Amino acid sequence: MADEALFLLLHNEMVAGLYRAAEQGEGENGRCTTKLESMGFRVGQGLIERFTKDTARFKDELDIMKFICKDFWTAVFKKQIDNLRTNHQGIYVLQDNKFRLLTQMSAGKQYLEHAPKYLAFTCGLIRGGLSNLGIKSIVTAEVSSMPACK
């Protein structure tokens, strides 16, 4: 439980620190999102190496996505993805109805525009993990109602 609290605090401080530096003229807001995504990418690469060192090879892309939704997501966020959808042509939609990094923000619409900056690290995390498993990907996040995200 302490690990989870530390991760949430560290993530919130990374986001706040990068955006605070941008407001003080040390960078641009667009660069903050890119920097968070890059940090997540590197962490995702390392975590996937660690989590898959003793597992058998995956048969296909769908097996990799199932691993991401079950094992990887559980290890990082202490719960599985709520929903995985695919069009069987390479597009996957992962849905978390109570995303941990957004649950501490108000459920109202007033913070909806701030949600993407709290998802950039996670997008990088997924992209880094997929990259280490041999899948080139574009990962985007969408929030229509707090604290759910796709």
C-alpha positions as MATLAB code, in Angstrom:
seq = 'MADEALFLLLHNEMVAGLYRAAEQGEGENGRCTTKLESMGFRVGQGLIERFTKDTARFKDELDIMKFICKDFWTAVFKKQIDNLRTNHQGIYVLQDNKFRLLTQMSAGKQYLEHAPKYLAFTCGLIRGGLSNLGIKSIVTAEVSSMPACK';
ca = [
       0.000    0.000    0.000;
       2.874    2.361    0.748;
       4.342    1.734   -2.712;
       1.091    2.852   -4.308;
       0.957    6.064   -2.290;
       4.578    6.833   -3.121;
       3.963    6.258   -6.830;
       0.906    8.559   -6.800;
       2.809   11.284   -4.947;
       5.835   10.981   -7.230;
       3.666   11.122  -10.349;
       1.747   14.174   -9.109;
       5.004   15.919   -8.240;
       6.551   15.129  -11.649;
       3.547   16.638  -13.420;
       3.364   19.660  -11.132;
       7.119   20.288  -11.275;
       7.330   20.158  -15.066;
       4.354   22.447  -15.557;
       5.544   24.829  -12.838;
       8.894   25.121  -14.630;
       7.075   25.809  -17.904;
       5.038   28.585  -16.306;
       8.255   30.206  -15.050;
       9.574   30.380  -18.589;
      11.917   27.392  -18.472;
      10.025   25.472  -21.146;
       6.834   25.154  -23.139;
       3.671   23.338  -22.074;
       3.863   21.039  -25.121;
       7.343   20.001  -24.083;
       6.063   19.030  -20.633;
       3.741   16.430  -22.118;
       6.536   15.125  -24.334;
       8.925   14.934  -21.405;
       6.397   13.036  -19.265;
       5.709   10.648  -22.133;
       9.458   10.071  -22.605;
       9.903    9.312  -18.904;
       7.032    6.837  -19.068;
       8.506    5.238  -22.200;
      11.781    4.455  -20.455;
      10.038    3.157  -17.323;
       7.726    0.997  -19.465;
      10.705   -0.539  -21.268;
      12.354   -1.446  -17.981;
       9.215   -2.842  -16.394;
       8.399   -5.049  -19.377;
      11.932   -6.458  -19.341;
      11.499   -7.333  -15.695;
       7.974   -8.742  -15.967;
       8.579  -10.902  -19.046;
      11.975  -12.383  -18.233;
      10.436  -15.678  -17.055;
       7.425  -15.864  -19.386;
       7.073  -17.764  -22.633;
       6.982  -15.922  -25.947;
       3.671  -14.413  -26.937;
       1.831  -15.983  -29.876;
       0.447  -12.799  -31.356;
      -0.386   -9.155  -30.795;
      -3.635   -9.974  -28.973;
      -1.750  -12.077  -26.414;
       0.608   -9.163  -25.813;
      -2.323   -6.798  -25.278;
      -3.925   -9.265  -22.849;
      -0.646   -9.364  -20.933;
      -0.571   -5.557  -20.826;
      -4.182   -5.414  -19.575;
      -3.864   -8.100  -16.941;
      -0.333   -8.512  -15.646;
       1.358   -5.232  -16.540;
      -1.552   -2.995  -15.536;
      -2.054   -4.952  -12.299;
       1.612   -4.620  -11.373;
       1.605   -0.861  -11.943;
      -1.913    0.208  -10.920;
      -3.035   -2.671   -8.651;
      -6.036   -3.565  -10.829;
      -6.748   -4.974  -14.269;
      -8.000   -2.934  -17.198;
     -11.796   -2.864  -17.113;
     -12.303   -3.350  -20.844;
     -10.196   -4.283  -23.883;
     -11.638   -3.833  -27.347;
     -10.113   -4.387  -30.741;
     -11.116   -4.098  -34.382;
      -8.737   -7.008  -35.207;
      -6.800   -4.686  -37.517;
      -4.224   -3.428  -35.053;
      -6.294   -0.922  -33.068;
      -6.858   -1.633  -29.395;
      -8.868    0.393  -26.894;
      -8.083   -0.124  -23.222;
     -10.588    1.329  -20.777;
     -10.061    1.926  -17.085;
     -13.234    3.149  -15.380;
     -11.467    4.233  -12.192;
      -7.966    5.240  -13.238;
      -5.802    5.669  -10.150;
      -3.938    8.754  -11.364;
      -7.232   10.602  -11.916;
      -9.252    9.460   -8.887;
      -7.820   12.142   -6.618;
      -9.068   14.862   -8.915;
     -12.658   15.987   -8.680;
     -15.224   14.027  -10.654;
     -16.635   17.288  -11.999;
     -16.038   18.751  -15.436;
     -13.882   21.625  -14.150;
     -10.702   19.503  -14.175;
     -11.365   17.706  -17.447;
      -8.935   19.914  -19.389;
      -6.122   19.077  -16.909;
      -6.558   15.295  -17.273;
      -4.315   14.823  -20.367;
      -1.202   15.965  -18.524;
      -1.825   13.267  -15.904;
      -2.104   10.619  -18.634;
       1.056   11.427  -20.625;
       3.326    9.335  -18.379;
       0.970    6.352  -18.656;
       0.816    6.643  -22.451;
       4.612    6.489  -22.481;
       4.535    3.544  -20.084;
       2.357    1.530  -22.455;
       4.267    2.606  -25.564;
       7.610    1.705  -23.948;
       6.329   -1.698  -22.893;
       4.941   -2.429  -26.343;
       8.163   -1.235  -27.943;
      10.205   -3.706  -25.921;
       7.818   -6.459  -26.995;
       8.424   -5.597  -30.648;
       5.294   -3.561  -31.377;
       5.592   -0.062  -32.788;
       2.612    1.905  -31.563;
       0.941    5.244  -31.147;
      -0.682    5.559  -27.738;
      -3.214    8.280  -27.034;
      -5.480    8.902  -24.068;
      -9.025   10.205  -23.912;
     -11.048   11.306  -20.902;
     -14.737   11.986  -21.335;
     -15.746   11.692  -17.696;
     -13.535   11.581  -14.633;
     -11.911    9.291  -13.423;
     -12.456    6.997  -16.433;
     -10.063    7.012  -19.368;
      -9.531    5.189  -22.671;
];
